[in-house]
Amino acid sequence: MKNDVSHPVPLPFSGTLPWTRSCFVCGQDNPHGLHLRSRIGKDRVTLHYSPREADLGYKHIVHGGIAMTLLDEVMTWAAIAATGLVCVAAEITTRLQKPIQVGQELRVSGWVTRSTSRLITTEGEITDDAGEVFGRTSGKYVPMPKDHVHLTEKDFVISPESIHPREIVGRWA
Protein backbone atom coordinates (compact mmCIF):
# COMPACT_ATOMS: atom_id res chain seq x y z
CA MET A 1 0.00 0.00 0.00
CA LYS A 2 2.89 2.38 -0.63
CA ASN A 3 2.53 5.20 -3.08
CA ASP A 4 5.14 7.94 -2.75
CA VAL A 5 4.22 10.65 -5.24
CA SER A 6 3.70 14.38 -5.10
CA HIS A 7 0.48 14.38 -7.13
CA PRO A 8 -2.91 12.94 -6.12
CA VAL A 9 -3.14 9.18 -5.80
CA PRO A 10 -5.84 7.69 -8.09
CA LEU A 11 -8.86 6.45 -6.17
CA PRO A 12 -10.63 3.21 -7.11
CA PHE A 13 -14.24 4.43 -6.82
CA SER A 14 -16.58 6.97 -8.33
CA GLY A 15 -19.92 8.22 -7.04
CA THR A 16 -21.61 9.42 -3.87
CA LEU A 17 -19.87 8.27 -0.70
CA PRO A 18 -21.81 6.67 2.14
CA TRP A 19 -22.72 8.70 5.20
CA THR A 20 -23.26 7.98 8.85
CA ARG A 21 -25.96 8.67 11.37
CA SER A 22 -23.87 10.72 13.82
CA CYS A 23 -21.14 12.66 11.99
CA PHE A 24 -21.29 16.46 12.26
CA VAL A 25 -20.61 16.87 8.54
CA CYS A 26 -22.54 13.99 6.94
CA GLY A 27 -24.64 12.48 9.73
CA GLN A 28 -28.28 12.15 8.75
CA ASP A 29 -29.45 11.98 12.38
CA ASN A 30 -27.23 14.71 13.84
CA PRO A 31 -29.63 17.55 14.72
CA HIS A 32 -26.80 20.11 14.73
CA GLY A 33 -25.00 18.71 11.70
CA LEU A 34 -24.55 19.88 8.14
CA HIS A 35 -26.05 16.76 6.47
CA LEU A 36 -23.66 16.98 3.50
CA ARG A 37 -22.85 14.33 0.89
CA SER A 38 -19.37 13.86 -0.52
CA ARG A 39 -18.51 12.50 -3.94
CA ILE A 40 -15.48 10.60 -5.05
CA GLY A 41 -14.03 10.63 -8.52
CA LYS A 42 -10.72 9.88 -10.19
CA ASP A 43 -8.23 11.19 -7.63
CA ARG A 44 -10.16 13.26 -5.10
CA VAL A 45 -13.15 13.59 -2.81
CA THR A 46 -15.33 16.70 -3.09
CA LEU A 47 -18.30 18.25 -1.39
CA HIS A 48 -20.19 21.46 -2.04
CA TYR A 49 -21.35 23.75 0.72
CA SER A 50 -22.94 27.15 1.13
CA PRO A 51 -22.24 28.37 4.70
CA ARG A 52 -25.16 29.28 6.96
CA GLU A 53 -25.57 32.09 9.48
CA ALA A 54 -25.00 29.48 12.19
CA ASP A 55 -21.45 28.97 10.80
CA LEU A 56 -20.31 32.51 11.59
CA GLY A 57 -17.31 33.23 13.79
CA TYR A 58 -17.23 36.98 13.72
CA LYS A 59 -20.46 38.65 12.61
CA HIS A 60 -19.32 38.90 8.97
CA ILE A 61 -17.15 35.80 8.31
CA VAL A 62 -17.52 32.04 8.62
CA HIS A 63 -15.67 30.48 11.56
CA GLY A 64 -12.34 28.97 10.54
CA GLY A 65 -13.23 25.77 12.39
CA ILE A 66 -16.07 25.15 9.94
CA ALA A 67 -13.65 25.45 7.01
CA MET A 68 -11.18 23.08 8.69
CA THR A 69 -13.95 20.60 9.52
CA LEU A 70 -15.04 20.46 5.87
CA LEU A 71 -11.44 19.91 4.77
CA ASP A 72 -11.01 17.14 7.34
CA GLU A 73 -14.13 15.41 5.99
CA VAL A 74 -12.89 15.19 2.41
CA MET A 75 -9.33 14.28 3.39
CA THR A 76 -10.57 11.55 5.73
CA TRP A 77 -12.65 10.03 2.93
CA ALA A 78 -9.71 10.26 0.52
CA ALA A 79 -7.55 8.36 3.02
CA ILE A 80 -10.25 5.73 3.54
CA ALA A 81 -10.77 5.23 -0.20
CA ALA A 82 -7.04 4.99 -0.90
CA THR A 83 -6.37 2.39 1.81
CA GLY A 84 -9.61 0.46 2.33
CA LEU A 85 -9.26 1.19 6.05
CA VAL A 86 -11.24 3.45 8.36
CA CYS A 87 -8.87 6.37 9.04
CA VAL A 88 -8.73 9.26 11.50
CA ALA A 89 -6.79 12.53 11.52
CA ALA A 90 -3.50 12.61 13.38
CA GLU A 91 -2.45 16.08 12.27
CA ILE A 92 -3.99 18.82 10.13
CA THR A 93 -2.30 22.07 9.11
CA THR A 94 -4.53 24.65 7.47
CA ARG A 95 -3.85 28.03 5.95
CA LEU A 96 -6.99 30.11 5.62
CA GLN A 97 -6.22 32.52 2.81
CA LYS A 98 -9.38 34.57 2.42
CA PRO A 99 -12.49 35.10 4.57
CA ILE A 100 -15.51 32.99 3.67
CA GLN A 101 -18.91 34.67 3.64
CA VAL A 102 -22.32 33.23 4.46
CA GLY A 103 -24.06 32.02 1.32
CA GLN A 104 -20.93 31.59 -0.81
CA GLU A 105 -20.96 28.47 -2.95
CA LEU A 106 -17.88 26.50 -1.95
CA ARG A 107 -16.18 23.44 -3.38
CA VAL A 108 -14.12 21.50 -0.84
CA SER A 109 -11.68 18.93 -2.23
CA GLY A 110 -9.27 16.47 -0.64
CA TRP A 111 -6.79 13.97 -2.05
CA VAL A 112 -4.06 11.58 -0.97
CA THR A 113 -0.44 12.41 -1.83
CA ARG A 114 1.29 9.47 -0.14
CA SER A 115 0.12 6.25 1.46
CA THR A 116 1.89 3.63 3.56
CA SER A 117 0.43 1.00 5.88
CA ARG A 118 0.70 3.32 8.90
CA LEU A 119 0.44 6.87 7.55
CA ILE A 120 -1.57 8.52 4.80
CA THR A 121 -0.70 12.10 3.82
CA THR A 122 -3.34 14.28 2.23
CA GLU A 123 -3.95 17.75 0.88
CA GLY A 124 -7.10 19.75 0.38
CA GLU A 125 -8.48 23.10 -0.63
CA ILE A 126 -11.59 25.24 -0.51
CA THR A 127 -12.44 27.15 -3.68
CA ASP A 128 -15.40 28.91 -5.20
CA ASP A 129 -16.88 28.11 -8.63
CA ALA A 130 -14.36 30.45 -10.31
CA GLY A 131 -11.44 28.58 -8.71
CA GLU A 132 -10.52 31.29 -6.19
CA VAL A 133 -8.79 29.63 -3.23
CA PHE A 134 -10.07 30.36 0.29
CA GLY A 135 -7.96 27.81 2.13
CA ARG A 136 -5.42 25.03 1.70
CA THR A 137 -4.52 22.24 4.04
CA SER A 138 -2.36 19.18 4.52
CA GLY A 139 -3.10 16.28 6.78
CA LYS A 140 -1.69 13.09 8.22
CA TYR A 141 -4.14 10.25 8.74
CA VAL A 142 -3.75 6.89 10.43
CA PRO A 143 -5.87 3.75 10.45
CA MET A 144 -8.45 3.78 13.24
CA PRO A 145 -7.55 1.50 16.18
CA LYS A 146 -8.97 -1.95 15.45
CA ASP A 147 -11.03 -2.04 18.64
CA HIS A 148 -13.00 1.02 17.43
CA VAL A 149 -13.67 0.02 13.83
CA HIS A 150 -16.73 -2.15 14.59
CA LEU A 151 -18.45 0.90 16.14
CA THR A 152 -17.91 2.84 12.92
CA GLU A 153 -19.41 0.08 10.79
CA LYS A 154 -22.64 0.18 12.79
CA ASP A 155 -23.00 3.95 12.25
CA PHE A 156 -23.05 3.84 8.43
CA VAL A 157 -26.33 4.29 6.59
CA ILE A 158 -26.89 1.81 3.76
CA SER A 159 -28.52 3.65 0.86
CA PRO A 160 -29.05 2.91 -2.85
CA GLU A 161 -27.98 6.55 -3.42
CA SER A 162 -24.38 5.84 -2.37
CA ILE A 163 -21.52 3.42 -2.76
CA HIS A 164 -21.96 0.63 -0.21
CA PRO A 165 -19.54 1.10 2.72
CA ARG A 166 -18.23 -2.47 2.33
CA GLU A 167 -17.06 -1.66 -1.21
CA ILE A 168 -14.80 1.05 0.20
CA VAL A 169 -13.83 -0.32 3.59
CA GLY A 170 -12.80 -3.86 2.87
CA ARG A 171 -11.33 -4.51 6.25
CA TRP A 172 -13.76 -3.93 9.12
CA ALA A 173 -12.55 -5.48 12.37
N, C-alpha and C positions, 0 to 999 in steps of 0.2 A: 504494500500500500504506500510506496514511496513515490513521490512526484515532486522533484525539486526544480521548479521553473518560476520565472518571474511574471508570467502571464497567467490568466485564469485557467484553472484545471477544467477540462470538459466534464460535464455532469451527465450521468446516464439516463436521465428522465426528462420528460417534458409534460407540462400541464399544471393544474391547480394542486398545490400541496395540501395534505390533510391538516386538520386543525384539532385543537383539544377543547375540553370543556372549561378548563380553569385559567389558561394563559391570559395575561393582561392584554397582549396584542391580538391573539387569534381566538381566544376562548369564547365559545358560543354561550356559555352559561355565566360568564363573569359580568356581574351587573355594572362594574366600573370600567370594563375593558373597551377596547377599540373595535373588536369583532372584525378584524381584517383578514383577507385571504392573500396568501403569497403564491406566486407562480414560479415555476422552474423552467428554464429553457437553455439549451446549449451549454453555457458555461457560467450562468449566474441565476440567482434567485432575486425576484423583484416583487415589490408591493407598491401600491399607489395609495396615497393618503392626502386628505385635505384637513389640516388641523382645525380643531374646534376651539371655542372660547374657553372651555374647560382645560385646554392644554397650555394656556398662557403662564408665563413666568412673571415677567413684568407686564404691565397693563397692555403693552403694544407688541410684544414678541412672544413667540412660543418658547416654553421652557426647554433648555438644552437637554434635560433628561429625557424628554419625549423623543427628541431627535436621536439620541444615543440608544434609546430602547428600540426604536424602529430599525436602526442599523444592526443592533444585536440580533434581532429577529431574523433578518435575512442572512446574516453571516452564520448564525447557528444552523439554519436550514441548509446552507451551502456546505457546511462541515458535515452534517448528517448525510446529505446526499452523496458526497464524495467518498465517505468511509463506510456507509451502511451501519453506522453505530450512532446511538443517541449521544450527543455531545453537549457540553456546557462551556460557558466562557470562563477562561482563566485570567485573561487580561484583555482590556480594550483601551485603545488610545484614540481619542477623537479630536479633530480640529474643526471647530465650528467656524466657518468662514464668512457667513453672512446671516443676518437675522431672518428668521422664518416668520411669516405673518399668518394670522388666522385666515383660513379660506384658500390659501395657495394650494395649487395642485402639485403634489410632490411625487417624485419617483424615487424609491429607495432600493438600491441594488447592493448585493453582496456576492462575493466569489471567493474561492479557495485559490491560494497562490502556492501552497506547499502542504504536503500531507505525508505524515509518517504514522506508525502505529500508535504513538503516544502524544503527538502534537499536530494540530492542523492550524496553519496560519491563513488568515483571511484578510480581505480588504473590502471596503464598501464606500458608497457615496450617496448623498442626497442631492438630487437635481430637480429642476422644473422641466416643463415640456420643451423649453428652448435649449436645454442642456446647461443652464447656469448652475454652478456648483454651490451648494449651501453648506456642505460639510463632507469631510472625508475621514475615514477611520481605518484602523488595522486592528486585528484581533488574534488572540491565541486561544484555541479551543482544545479541550481534552475529552476523551470518552467519559461518559457518566459512570460513576462507580457501579459495579455490577449489582450490588444489593439495592440499588434505587431504580434500575431500569424497568423492573416489572410494574412499578407504580406508574411510570410514564405510559406504558402500553395500555393500561386500563383507562387512562385519561383521553386517549384519542377517540374522535368521532369517526365512525365509518360512514362514508357518504358516496353515492354514485357520482357526485360532482367533483370528487378529488381522486388523486392517486391513492390506492390503498396503502396504509402505513407499512404493512408487511412487505410491500414491493420496495420500499426505500430502506427500512430498517430490517435487515435480514438476520440480525443477531440480537434478539431480545434476550433476556437472561435465561 
